[in-house]
């Protein structure tokens, strides 16, 4: 397939559902229907930290939300990645810069040397737990910010 032609993508239902929940919960709190996150979490039958973490997604840039709804987000952008990115407060890089870095990484990935791919994975992944019926990938909170900073500094482009 030519480089300029990308295969059709379908929206990631997990990301779309999380966005829908985030905006719904935000609206419920802002309208006064619920006074606190704890009250809303109890009504929804979920843990308050989960609700809080998911509600952070309502602060994503409109362009990123649109790309997720249309299935155009980078392949590696998962709900876990979004949650971890939302937790990084003082990484010295903003959301738009992080999104731009992730978008730049997607087409670049296959061009990187295997050692550089391994370095990036090590930077992003804290550990992997494999169970009989499950796979849990733990991401480094600071890894995404570090990767974005490197990409904006031009270090990765030179490695390819």
PyMOL commands that set and color helices and strands:
alter all, ss='L'
color gray80, all
select helices_A, chain A and resi 13-30+37-44+48-59+62-69+79-87+95-111+114-124+143-153+155-159
alter helices_A, ss='H'
color red, helices_A
select strands_A, chain A and resi 125-130+135-139
alter strands_A, ss='S'
color yellow, strands_A
deselect
rebuild
show_as cartoon
